[in-house]
Amino acid sequence: MPLCGDDEAALEVVRTLVRDTGCVPYDGGGLARADLLEAATAFLIGLWRTGQDPRAMLPPFALATS
């Protein structure tokens, strides 16, 4: 789960909550990038809701993070 934030202590609390739900937290940058993450998410959800596979247009995560 991508996370954006500027407060390291708050991010660590949220990382713990994310792990507790069985997900993996990934740093998405500071709060200045949060609006970009939200817009990208809204776009991908829109594709999914219309029957498209948004994963088909994204690189595998291992390649995106290398």
Predicted model as a PDB file, atoms N, CA, C, CB and O in Angstrom, pLDDT in the B-factor column:
MODEL        1                                                                  
ATOM      1  N   MET A   1       0.839  -1.151   0.000  1.00 91.00           N  
ATOM      2  CA  MET A   1       0.000   0.000   0.000  1.00 91.00           C  
ATOM      3  C   MET A   1       0.895   1.227   0.000  1.00 91.00           C  
ATOM      4  CB  MET A   1      -0.961  -0.010   1.200  1.00 91.00           C  
ATOM      5  O   MET A   1       1.730   1.374   0.892  1.00 91.00           O  
ATOM      6  N   PRO A   2       0.743   2.109  -0.975  1.00 91.00           N  
ATOM      7  CA  PRO A   2       1.571   3.306  -0.993  1.00 91.00           C  
ATOM      8  C   PRO A   2       1.132   4.305   0.072  1.00 91.00           C  
ATOM      9  CB  PRO A   2       1.526   3.955  -2.369  1.00 91.00           C  
ATOM     10  O   PRO A   2      -0.058   4.506   0.310  1.00 91.00           O  
ATOM     11  N   LEU A   3       2.107   4.912   0.692  1.00 95.00           N  
ATOM     12  CA  LEU A   3       1.854   5.902   1.741  1.00 95.00           C  
ATOM     13  C   LEU A   3       2.613   7.177   1.421  1.00 95.00           C  
ATOM     14  CB  LEU A   3       2.265   5.359   3.136  1.00 95.00           C  
ATOM     15  O   LEU A   3       3.765   7.128   0.991  1.00 95.00           O  
ATOM     16  N   CYS A   4       1.975   8.310   1.628  1.00 96.00           N  
ATOM     17  CA  CYS A   4       2.630   9.607   1.471  1.00 96.00           C  
ATOM     18  C   CYS A   4       2.546  10.352   2.793  1.00 96.00           C  
ATOM     19  CB  CYS A   4       1.980  10.437   0.319  1.00 96.00           C  
ATOM     20  O   CYS A   4       1.520  10.316   3.472  1.00 96.00           O  
ATOM     21  N   GLY A   5       3.620  11.019   3.150  1.00 97.00           N  
ATOM     22  CA  GLY A   5       3.602  11.806   4.374  1.00 97.00           C  
ATOM     23  C   GLY A   5       4.935  12.473   4.634  1.00 97.00           C  
ATOM     24  O   GLY A   5       5.965  12.084   4.083  1.00 97.00           O  
ATOM     25  N   ASP A   6       4.896  13.486   5.484  1.00 97.00           N  
ATOM     26  CA  ASP A   6       6.095  14.231   5.848  1.00 97.00           C  
ATOM     27  C   ASP A   6       6.524  13.992   7.289  1.00 97.00           C  
ATOM     28  CB  ASP A   6       5.869  15.700   5.628  1.00 97.00           C  
ATOM     29  O   ASP A   6       7.630  14.369   7.677  1.00 97.00           O  
ATOM     30  N   ASP A   7       5.666  13.374   8.082  1.00 97.00           N  
ATOM     31  CA  ASP A   7       5.940  13.144   9.497  1.00 97.00           C  
ATOM     32  C   ASP A   7       6.363  11.688   9.677  1.00 97.00           C  
ATOM     33  CB  ASP A   7       4.690  13.480  10.379  1.00 97.00           C  
ATOM     34  O   ASP A   7       5.532  10.783   9.615  1.00 97.00           O  
ATOM     35  N   GLU A   8       7.653  11.468   9.900  1.00 97.00           N  
ATOM     36  CA  GLU A   8       8.177  10.099   9.967  1.00 97.00           C  
ATOM     37  C   GLU A   8       7.540   9.288  11.096  1.00 97.00           C  
ATOM     38  CB  GLU A   8       9.688  10.130  10.152  1.00 97.00           C  
ATOM     39  O   GLU A   8       7.273   8.098  10.925  1.00 97.00           O  
ATOM     40  N   ALA A   9       7.295   9.913  12.236  1.00 98.00           N  
ATOM     41  CA  ALA A   9       6.673   9.188  13.354  1.00 98.00           C  
ATOM     42  C   ALA A   9       5.258   8.737  12.983  1.00 98.00           C  
ATOM     43  CB  ALA A   9       6.635  10.076  14.623  1.00 98.00           C  
ATOM     44  O   ALA A   9       4.864   7.609  13.280  1.00 98.00           O  
ATOM     45  N   ALA A  10       4.502   9.615  12.339  1.00 97.00           N  
ATOM     46  CA  ALA A  10       3.140   9.263  11.923  1.00 97.00           C  
ATOM     47  C   ALA A  10       3.178   8.167  10.857  1.00 97.00           C  
ATOM     48  CB  ALA A  10       2.392  10.511  11.384  1.00 97.00           C  
ATOM     49  O   ALA A  10       2.368   7.240  10.881  1.00 97.00           O  
ATOM     50  N   LEU A  11       4.123   8.279   9.925  1.00 97.00           N  
ATOM     51  CA  LEU A  11       4.245   7.247   8.896  1.00 97.00           C  
ATOM     52  C   LEU A  11       4.556   5.886   9.508  1.00 97.00           C  
ATOM     53  CB  LEU A  11       5.331   7.627   7.891  1.00 97.00           C  
ATOM     54  O   LEU A  11       4.037   4.869   9.046  1.00 97.00           O  
ATOM     55  N   GLU A  12       5.379   5.854  10.520  1.00 97.00           N  
ATOM     56  CA  GLU A  12       5.716   4.569  11.145  1.00 97.00           C  
ATOM     57  C   GLU A  12       4.487   3.946  11.801  1.00 97.00           C  
ATOM     58  CB  GLU A  12       6.837   4.754  12.189  1.00 97.00           C  
ATOM     59  O   GLU A  12       4.313   2.728  11.751  1.00 97.00           O  
ATOM     60  N   VAL A  13       3.638   4.760  12.412  1.00 98.00           N  
ATOM     61  CA  VAL A  13       2.386   4.253  12.989  1.00 98.00           C  
ATOM     62  C   VAL A  13       1.511   3.659  11.888  1.00 98.00           C  
ATOM     63  CB  VAL A  13       1.623   5.383  13.738  1.00 98.00           C  
ATOM     64  O   VAL A  13       0.953   2.572  12.045  1.00 98.00           O  
ATOM     65  N   VAL A  14       1.396   4.377  10.778  1.00 97.00           N  
ATOM     66  CA  VAL A  14       0.559   3.897   9.675  1.00 97.00           C  
ATOM     67  C   VAL A  14       1.165   2.651   9.040  1.00 97.00           C  
ATOM     68  CB  VAL A  14       0.380   4.997   8.616  1.00 97.00           C  
ATOM     69  O   VAL A  14       0.433   1.736   8.665  1.00 97.00           O  
ATOM     70  N   ARG A  15       2.493   2.602   8.915  1.00 98.00           N  
ATOM     71  CA  ARG A  15       3.137   1.388   8.384  1.00 98.00           C  
ATOM     72  C   ARG A  15       2.782   0.170   9.237  1.00 98.00           C  
ATOM     73  CB  ARG A  15       4.675   1.566   8.330  1.00 98.00           C  
ATOM     74  O   ARG A  15       2.504  -0.908   8.712  1.00 98.00           O  
ATOM     75  N   THR A  16       2.796   0.356  10.552  1.00 98.00           N  
ATOM     76  CA  THR A  16       2.439  -0.734  11.463  1.00 98.00           C  
ATOM     77  C   THR A  16       0.986  -1.164  11.235  1.00 98.00           C  
ATOM     78  CB  THR A  16       2.648  -0.303  12.936  1.00 98.00           C  
ATOM     79  O   THR A  16       0.693  -2.359  11.185  1.00 98.00           O  
ATOM     80  N   LEU A  17       0.085  -0.201  11.099  1.00 98.00           N  
ATOM     81  CA  LEU A  17      -1.326  -0.522  10.845  1.00 98.00           C  
ATOM     82  C   LEU A  17      -1.481  -1.272   9.519  1.00 98.00           C  
ATOM     83  CB  LEU A  17      -2.180   0.768  10.829  1.00 98.00           C  
ATOM     84  O   LEU A  17      -2.245  -2.233   9.431  1.00 98.00           O  
ATOM     85  N   VAL A  18      -0.764  -0.836   8.504  1.00 97.00           N  
ATOM     86  CA  VAL A  18      -0.834  -1.499   7.196  1.00 97.00           C  
ATOM     87  C   VAL A  18      -0.341  -2.937   7.315  1.00 97.00           C  
ATOM     88  CB  VAL A  18       0.001  -0.726   6.139  1.00 97.00           C  
ATOM     89  O   VAL A  18      -0.974  -3.858   6.799  1.00 97.00           O  
ATOM     90  N   ARG A  19       0.783  -3.128   7.990  1.00 98.00           N  
ATOM     91  CA  ARG A  19       1.308  -4.492   8.167  1.00 98.00           C  
ATOM     92  C   ARG A  19       0.323  -5.352   8.957  1.00 98.00           C  
ATOM     93  CB  ARG A  19       2.679  -4.459   8.885  1.00 98.00           C  
ATOM     94  O   ARG A  19       0.146  -6.534   8.661  1.00 98.00           O  
ATOM     95  N   ASP A  20      -0.314  -4.754   9.963  1.00 98.00           N  
ATOM     96  CA  ASP A  20      -1.274  -5.498  10.790  1.00 98.00           C  
ATOM     97  C   ASP A  20      -2.478  -5.978   9.981  1.00 98.00           C  
ATOM     98  CB  ASP A  20      -1.750  -4.628  11.950  1.00 98.00           C  
ATOM     99  O   ASP A  20      -3.140  -6.939  10.374  1.00 98.00           O  
ATOM    100  N   THR A  21      -2.767  -5.325   8.861  1.00 97.00           N  
ATOM    101  CA  THR A  21      -3.876  -5.766   8.008  1.00 97.00           C  
ATOM    102  C   THR A  21      -3.423  -6.784   6.965  1.00 97.00           C  
ATOM    103  CB  THR A  21      -4.513  -4.566   7.312  1.00 97.00           C  
ATOM    104  O   THR A  21      -4.222  -7.251   6.153  1.00 97.00           O  
ATOM    105  N   GLY A  22      -2.122  -7.126   6.994  1.00 97.00           N  
ATOM    106  CA  GLY A  22      -1.605  -8.110   6.062  1.00 97.00           C  
ATOM    107  C   GLY A  22      -1.084  -7.520   4.756  1.00 97.00           C  
ATOM    108  O   GLY A  22      -0.764  -8.257   3.824  1.00 97.00           O  
ATOM    109  N   CYS A  23      -0.999  -6.211   4.688  1.00 95.00           N  
ATOM    110  CA  CYS A  23      -0.495  -5.555   3.481  1.00 95.00           C  
ATOM    111  C   CYS A  23       0.954  -5.121   3.685  1.00 95.00           C  
ATOM    112  CB  CYS A  23      -1.377  -4.338   3.111  1.00 95.00           C  
ATOM    113  O   CYS A  23       1.499  -5.222   4.784  1.00 95.00           O  
ATOM    114  N   VAL A  24       1.560  -4.643   2.618  1.00 94.00           N  
ATOM    115  CA  VAL A  24       2.943  -4.178   2.660  1.00 94.00           C  
ATOM    116  C   VAL A  24       2.952  -2.678   2.388  1.00 94.00           C  
ATOM    117  CB  VAL A  24       3.833  -4.943   1.624  1.00 94.00           C  
ATOM    118  O   VAL A  24       2.454  -2.245   1.349  1.00 94.00           O  
ATOM    119  N   PRO A  25       3.504  -1.875   3.294  1.00 96.00           N  
ATOM    120  CA  PRO A  25       3.576  -0.430   3.060  1.00 96.00           C  
ATOM    121  C   PRO A  25       4.737  -0.074   2.135  1.00 96.00           C  
ATOM    122  CB  PRO A  25       3.720   0.318   4.390  1.00 96.00           C  
ATOM    123  O   PRO A  25       5.823  -0.642   2.248  1.00 96.00           O  
ATOM    124  N   TYR A  26       4.508   0.857   1.229  1.00 91.00           N  
ATOM    125  CA  TYR A  26       5.547   1.373   0.337  1.00 91.00           C  
ATOM    126  C   TYR A  26       5.549   2.887   0.435  1.00 91.00           C  
ATOM    127  CB  TYR A  26       5.319   0.907  -1.139  1.00 91.00           C  
ATOM    128  O   TYR A  26       4.494   3.520   0.392  1.00 91.00           O  
ATOM    129  N   ASP A  27       6.721   3.463   0.567  1.00 93.00           N  
ATOM    130  CA  ASP A  27       6.826   4.909   0.655  1.00 93.00           C  
ATOM    131  C   ASP A  27       6.544   5.533  -0.705  1.00 93.00           C  
ATOM    132  CB  ASP A  27       8.217   5.325   1.166  1.00 93.00           C  
ATOM    133  O   ASP A  27       7.174   5.191  -1.706  1.00 93.00           O  
ATOM    134  N   GLY A  28       5.578   6.462  -0.723  1.00 91.00           N  
ATOM    135  CA  GLY A  28       5.202   7.138  -1.958  1.00 91.00           C  
ATOM    136  C   GLY A  28       5.707   8.560  -2.033  1.00 91.00           C  
ATOM    137  O   GLY A  28       5.413   9.282  -2.986  1.00 91.00           O  
ATOM    138  N   GLY A  29       6.470   8.969  -1.024  1.00 94.00           N  
ATOM    139  CA  GLY A  29       6.996  10.332  -1.017  1.00 94.00           C  
ATOM    140  C   GLY A  29       6.271  11.198  -0.008  1.00 94.00           C  
ATOM    141  O   GLY A  29       5.464  10.716   0.788  1.00 94.00           O  
ATOM    142  N   GLY A  30       6.571  12.477  -0.056  1.00 96.00           N  
ATOM    143  CA  GLY A  30       5.984  13.436   0.873  1.00 96.00           C  
ATOM    144  C   GLY A  30       4.547  13.776   0.526  1.00 96.00           C  
ATOM    145  O   GLY A  30       4.001  13.305  -0.471  1.00 96.00           O  
ATOM    146  N   LEU A  31       3.948  14.600   1.366  1.00 95.00           N  
ATOM    147  CA  LEU A  31       2.553  14.990   1.145  1.00 95.00           C  
ATOM    148  C   LEU A  31       2.348  15.716  -0.174  1.00 95.00           C  
ATOM    149  CB  LEU A  31       2.077  15.865   2.276  1.00 95.00           C  
ATOM    150  O   LEU A  31       1.247  15.701  -0.725  1.00 95.00           O  
ATOM    151  N   ALA A  32       3.393  16.349  -0.686  1.00 94.00           N  
ATOM    152  CA  ALA A  32       3.276  17.036  -1.978  1.00 94.00           C  
ATOM    153  C   ALA A  32       2.946  16.058  -3.103  1.00 94.00           C  
ATOM    154  CB  ALA A  32       4.575  17.782  -2.303  1.00 94.00           C  
ATOM    155  O   ALA A  32       2.421  16.466  -4.138  1.00 94.00           O  
ATOM    156  N   ARG A  33       3.243  14.792  -2.915  1.00 94.00           N  
ATOM    157  CA  ARG A  33       2.963  13.778  -3.938  1.00 94.00           C  
ATOM    158  C   ARG A  33       1.634  13.068  -3.708  1.00 94.00           C  
ATOM    159  CB  ARG A  33       4.082  12.756  -3.975  1.00 94.00           C  
ATOM    160  O   ARG A  33       1.199  12.292  -4.559  1.00 94.00           O  
ATOM    161  N   ALA A  34       0.987  13.315  -2.585  1.00 95.00           N  
ATOM    162  CA  ALA A  34      -0.254  12.607  -2.257  1.00 95.00           C  
ATOM    163  C   ALA A  34      -1.340  12.855  -3.296  1.00 95.00           C  
ATOM    164  CB  ALA A  34      -0.752  13.028  -0.880  1.00 95.00           C  
ATOM    165  O   ALA A  34      -2.083  11.936  -3.642  1.00 95.00           O  
ATOM    166  N   ASP A  35      -1.445  14.082  -3.797  1.00 95.00           N  
ATOM    167  CA  ASP A  35      -2.492  14.356  -4.788  1.00 95.00           C  
ATOM    168  C   ASP A  35      -2.241  13.592  -6.089  1.00 95.00           C  
ATOM    169  CB  ASP A  35      -2.573  15.865  -5.073  1.00 95.00           C  
ATOM    170  O   ASP A  35      -3.188  13.195  -6.767  1.00 95.00           O  
ATOM    171  N   LEU A  36      -0.973  13.385  -6.438  1.00 94.00           N  
ATOM    172  CA  LEU A  36      -0.658  12.600  -7.629  1.00 94.00           C  
ATOM    173  C   LEU A  36      -1.040  11.135  -7.433  1.00 94.00           C  
ATOM    174  CB  LEU A  36       0.834  12.717  -7.967  1.00 94.00           C  
ATOM    175  O   LEU A  36      -1.576  10.497  -8.339  1.00 94.00           O  
ATOM    176  N   LEU A  37      -0.763  10.616  -6.255  1.00 92.00           N  
ATOM    177  CA  LEU A  37      -1.124   9.237  -5.942  1.00 92.00           C  
ATOM    178  C   LEU A  37      -2.641   9.058  -5.978  1.00 92.00           C  
ATOM    179  CB  LEU A  37      -0.570   8.834  -4.563  1.00 92.00           C  
ATOM    180  O   LEU A  37      -3.137   8.066  -6.512  1.00 92.00           O  
ATOM    181  N   GLU A  38      -3.375  10.011  -5.412  1.00 94.00           N  
ATOM    182  CA  GLU A  38      -4.838   9.930  -5.411  1.00 94.00           C  
ATOM    183  C   GLU A  38      -5.392   9.994  -6.831  1.00 94.00           C  
ATOM    184  CB  GLU A  38      -5.435  11.060  -4.563  1.00 94.00           C  
ATOM    185  O   GLU A  38      -6.320   9.259  -7.167  1.00 94.00           O  
ATOM    186  N   ALA A  39      -4.828  10.868  -7.665  1.00 95.00           N  
ATOM    187  CA  ALA A  39      -5.312  10.984  -9.045  1.00 95.00           C  
ATOM    188  C   ALA A  39      -5.034   9.696  -9.826  1.00 95.00           C  
ATOM    189  CB  ALA A  39      -4.648  12.190  -9.750  1.00 95.00           C  
ATOM    190  O   ALA A  39      -5.893   9.225 -10.571  1.00 95.00           O  
ATOM    191  N   ALA A  40      -3.846   9.132  -9.657  1.00 91.00           N  
ATOM    192  CA  ALA A  40      -3.515   7.886 -10.348  1.00 91.00           C  
ATOM    193  C   ALA A  40      -4.435   6.759  -9.889  1.00 91.00           C  
ATOM    194  CB  ALA A  40      -2.042   7.505 -10.103  1.00 91.00           C  
ATOM    195  O   ALA A  40      -4.881   5.946 -10.698  1.00 91.00           O  
ATOM    196  N   THR A  41      -4.715   6.715  -8.602  1.00 91.00           N  
ATOM    197  CA  THR A  41      -5.600   5.687  -8.059  1.00 91.00           C  
ATOM    198  C   THR A  41      -7.004   5.838  -8.627  1.00 91.00           C  
ATOM    199  CB  THR A  41      -5.638   5.758  -6.523  1.00 91.00           C  
ATOM    200  O   THR A  41      -7.622   4.848  -9.019  1.00 91.00           O  
ATOM    201  N   ALA A  42      -7.514   7.067  -8.677  1.00 95.00           N  
ATOM    202  CA  ALA A  42      -8.854   7.298  -9.235  1.00 95.00           C  
ATOM    203  C   ALA A  42      -8.915   6.862 -10.694  1.00 95.00           C  
ATOM    204  CB  ALA A  42      -9.244   8.785  -9.111  1.00 95.00           C  
ATOM    205  O   ALA A  42      -9.911   6.284 -11.129  1.00 95.00           O  
ATOM    206  N   PHE A  43      -7.855   7.137 -11.451  1.00 94.00           N  
ATOM    207  CA  PHE A  43      -7.793   6.724 -12.851  1.00 94.00           C  
ATOM    208  C   PHE A  43      -7.833   5.203 -12.974  1.00 94.00           C  
ATOM    209  CB  PHE A  43      -6.525   7.275 -13.516  1.00 94.00           C  
ATOM    210  O   PHE A  43      -8.592   4.662 -13.778  1.00 94.00           O  
ATOM    211  N   LEU A  44      -7.016   4.516 -12.177  1.00 92.00           N  
ATOM    212  CA  LEU A  44      -6.959   3.057 -12.244  1.00 92.00           C  
ATOM    213  C   LEU A  44      -8.272   2.416 -11.794  1.00 92.00           C  
ATOM    214  CB  LEU A  44      -5.810   2.537 -11.389  1.00 92.00           C  
ATOM    215  O   LEU A  44      -8.711   1.429 -12.383  1.00 92.00           O  
ATOM    216  N   ILE A  45      -8.895   2.965 -10.765  1.00 94.00           N  
ATOM    217  CA  ILE A  45     -10.193   2.446 -10.318  1.00 94.00           C  
ATOM    218  C   ILE A  45     -11.242   2.640 -11.410  1.00 94.00           C  
ATOM    219  CB  ILE A  45     -10.643   3.145  -9.009  1.00 94.00           C  
ATOM    220  O   ILE A  45     -12.092   1.776 -11.625  1.00 94.00           O  
ATOM    221  N   GLY A  46     -11.176   3.781 -12.099  1.00 94.00           N  
ATOM    222  CA  GLY A  46     -12.100   4.025 -13.211  1.00 94.00           C  
ATOM    223  C   GLY A  46     -11.957   2.981 -14.303  1.00 94.00           C  
ATOM    224  O   GLY A  46     -12.953   2.502 -14.846  1.00 94.00           O  
ATOM    225  N   LEU A  47     -10.724   2.629 -14.624  1.00 93.00           N  
ATOM    226  CA  LEU A  47     -10.506   1.564 -15.613  1.00 93.00           C  
ATOM    227  C   LEU A  47     -11.088   0.244 -15.127  1.00 93.00           C  
ATOM    228  CB  LEU A  47      -9.006   1.399 -15.908  1.00 93.00           C  
ATOM    229  O   LEU A  47     -11.785  -0.450 -15.868  1.00 93.00           O  
ATOM    230  N   TRP A  48     -10.799  -0.090 -13.892  1.00 93.00           N  
ATOM    231  CA  TRP A  48     -11.277  -1.351 -13.318  1.00 93.00           C  
ATOM    232  C   TRP A  48     -12.802  -1.421 -13.335  1.00 93.00           C  
ATOM    233  CB  TRP A  48     -10.759  -1.516 -11.881  1.00 93.00           C  
ATOM    234  O   TRP A  48     -13.375  -2.461 -13.658  1.00 93.00           O  
ATOM    235  N   ARG A  49     -13.454  -0.318 -12.990  1.00 95.00           N  
ATOM    236  CA  ARG A  49     -14.925  -0.305 -12.935  1.00 95.00           C  
ATOM    237  C   ARG A  49     -15.565  -0.461 -14.305  1.00 95.00           C  
ATOM    238  CB  ARG A  49     -15.410   0.981 -12.303  1.00 95.00           C  
ATOM    239  O   ARG A  49     -16.719  -0.877 -14.408  1.00 95.00           O  
ATOM    240  N   THR A  50     -14.822  -0.132 -15.359  1.00 95.00           N  
ATOM    241  CA  THR A  50     -15.377  -0.296 -16.710  1.00 95.00           C  
ATOM    242  C   THR A  50     -14.971  -1.618 -17.346  1.00 95.00           C  
ATOM    243  CB  THR A  50     -14.932   0.851 -17.600  1.00 95.00           C  
ATOM    244  O   THR A  50     -15.152  -1.817 -18.548  1.00 95.00           O  
ATOM    245  N   GLY A  51     -14.422  -2.521 -16.536  1.00 94.00           N  
ATOM    246  CA  GLY A  51     -14.100  -3.853 -17.025  1.00 94.00           C  
ATOM    247  C   GLY A  51     -12.696  -4.008 -17.574  1.00 94.00           C  
ATOM    248  O   GLY A  51     -12.353  -5.072 -18.091  1.00 94.00           O  
ATOM    249  N   GLN A  52     -11.879  -2.977 -17.475  1.00 93.00           N  
ATOM    250  CA  GLN A  52     -10.500  -3.049 -17.955  1.00 93.00           C  
ATOM    251  C   GLN A  52      -9.613  -3.644 -16.862  1.00 93.00           C  
ATOM    252  CB  GLN A  52      -9.985  -1.641 -18.379  1.00 93.00           C  
ATOM    253  O   GLN A  52     -10.011  -3.720 -15.700  1.00 93.00           O  
ATOM    254  N   ASP A  53      -8.419  -4.061 -17.245  1.00 92.00           N  
ATOM    255  CA  ASP A  53      -7.449  -4.564 -16.279  1.00 92.00           C  
ATOM    256  C   ASP A  53      -6.331  -3.531 -16.136  1.00 92.00           C  
ATOM    257  CB  ASP A  53      -6.880  -5.956 -16.719  1.00 92.00           C  
ATOM    258  O   ASP A  53      -5.402  -3.519 -16.944  1.00 92.00           O  
ATOM    259  N   PRO A  54      -6.404  -2.667 -15.125  1.00 88.00           N  
ATOM    260  CA  PRO A  54      -5.393  -1.623 -14.984  1.00 88.00           C  
ATOM    261  C   PRO A  54      -3.987  -2.181 -14.793  1.00 88.00           C  
ATOM    262  CB  PRO A  54      -5.741  -0.732 -13.824  1.00 88.00           C  
ATOM    263  O   PRO A  54      -3.011  -1.509 -15.127  1.00 88.00           O  
ATOM    264  N   ARG A  55      -3.865  -3.383 -14.267  1.00 85.00           N  
ATOM    265  CA  ARG A  55      -2.529  -3.973 -14.092  1.00 85.00           C  
ATOM    266  C   ARG A  55      -1.838  -4.187 -15.424  1.00 85.00           C  
ATOM    267  CB  ARG A  55      -2.624  -5.300 -13.343  1.00 85.00           C  
ATOM    268  O   ARG A  55      -0.609  -4.207 -15.487  1.00 85.00           O  
ATOM    269  N   ALA A  56      -2.613  -4.349 -16.493  1.00 86.00           N  
ATOM    270  CA  ALA A  56      -2.038  -4.587 -17.813  1.00 86.00           C  
ATOM    271  C   ALA A  56      -1.260  -3.372 -18.324  1.00 86.00           C  
ATOM    272  CB  ALA A  56      -3.136  -4.952 -18.801  1.00 86.00           C  
ATOM    273  O   ALA A  56      -0.396  -3.516 -19.190  1.00 86.00           O  
ATOM    274  N   MET A  57      -1.552  -2.188 -17.804  1.00 83.00           N  
ATOM    275  CA  MET A  57      -0.851  -0.998 -18.279  1.00 83.00           C  
ATOM    276  C   MET A  57       0.238  -0.525 -17.324  1.00 83.00           C  
ATOM    277  CB  MET A  57      -1.834   0.113 -18.503  1.00 83.00           C  
ATOM    278  O   MET A  57       0.867   0.505 -17.567  1.00 83.00           O  
ATOM    279  N   LEU A  58       0.469  -1.266 -16.241  1.00 82.00           N  
ATOM    280  CA  LEU A  58       1.480  -0.902 -15.272  1.00 82.00           C  
ATOM    281  C   LEU A  58       2.646  -1.896 -15.334  1.00 82.00           C  
ATOM    282  CB  LEU A  58       0.877  -0.853 -13.857  1.00 82.00           C  
ATOM    283  O   LEU A  58       2.438  -3.082 -15.589  1.00 82.00           O  
ATOM    284  N   PRO A  59       3.858  -1.416 -15.103  1.00 82.00           N  
ATOM    285  CA  PRO A  59       4.977  -2.369 -15.088  1.00 82.00           C  
ATOM    286  C   PRO A  59       4.895  -3.263 -13.847  1.00 82.00           C  
ATOM    287  CB  PRO A  59       6.338  -1.616 -15.122  1.00 82.00           C  
ATOM    288  O   PRO A  59       4.306  -2.866 -12.841  1.00 82.00           O  
ATOM    289  N   PRO A  60       5.472  -4.447 -13.905  1.00 82.00           N  
ATOM    290  CA  PRO A  60       5.538  -5.272 -12.696  1.00 82.00           C  
ATOM    291  C   PRO A  60       6.209  -4.483 -11.576  1.00 82.00           C  
ATOM    292  CB  PRO A  60       6.308  -6.597 -12.968  1.00 82.00           C  
ATOM    293  O   PRO A  60       7.142  -3.720 -11.824  1.00 82.00           O  
ATOM    294  N   PHE A  61       5.746  -4.660 -10.371  1.00 74.00           N  
ATOM    295  CA  PHE A  61       6.246  -3.850  -9.260  1.00 74.00           C  
ATOM    296  C   PHE A  61       7.754  -3.937  -9.108  1.00 74.00           C  
ATOM    297  CB  PHE A  61       5.587  -4.275  -7.975  1.00 74.00           C  
ATOM    298  O   PHE A  61       8.405  -2.937  -8.804  1.00 74.00           O  
ATOM    299  N   ALA A  62       8.313  -5.116  -9.315  1.00 77.00           N  
ATOM    300  CA  ALA A  62       9.766  -5.280  -9.177  1.00 77.00           C  
ATOM    301  C   ALA A  62      10.521  -4.375 -10.155  1.00 77.00           C  
ATOM    302  CB  ALA A  62      10.164  -6.751  -9.407  1.00 77.00           C  
ATOM    303  O   ALA A  62      11.579  -3.844  -9.818  1.00 77.00           O  
ATOM    304  N   LEU A  63       9.987  -4.201 -11.352  1.00 78.00           N  
ATOM    305  CA  LEU A  63      10.636  -3.316 -12.326  1.00 78.00           C  
ATOM    306  C   LEU A  63      10.401  -1.849 -11.999  1.00 78.00           C  
ATOM    307  CB  LEU A  63      10.129  -3.615 -13.733  1.00 78.00           C  
ATOM    308  O   LEU A  63      11.267  -1.008 -12.239  1.00 78.00           O  
ATOM    309  N   ALA A  64       9.237  -1.545 -11.454  1.00 69.00           N  
ATOM    310  CA  ALA A  64       8.910  -0.146 -11.141  1.00 69.00           C  
ATOM    311  C   ALA A  64       9.733   0.384  -9.992  1.00 69.00           C  
ATOM    312  CB  ALA A  64       7.438  -0.007 -10.811  1.00 69.00           C  
ATOM    313  O   ALA A  64       9.934   1.593  -9.884  1.00 69.00           O  
ATOM    314  N   THR A  65      10.210  -0.486  -9.139  1.00 66.00           N  
ATOM    315  CA  THR A  65      10.954  -0.028  -7.946  1.00 66.00           C  
ATOM    316  C   THR A  65      12.443  -0.215  -8.073  1.00 66.00           C  
ATOM    317  CB  THR A  65      10.475  -0.758  -6.721  1.00 66.00           C  
ATOM    318  O   THR A  65      13.177   0.080  -7.130  1.00 66.00           O  
ATOM    319  N   SER A  66      12.921  -0.698  -9.216  1.00 62.00           N  
ATOM    320  CA  SER A  66      14.356  -0.916  -9.349  1.00 62.00           C  
ATOM    321  C   SER A  66      15.057   0.305  -9.906  1.00 62.00           C  
ATOM    322  CB  SER A  66      14.627  -2.112 -10.234  1.00 62.00           C  
ATOM    323  O   SER A  66      16.275   0.291 -10.083  1.00 62.00           O  
TER     324      SER A  66                                                      
ENDMDL                                                                          
END                                                                             
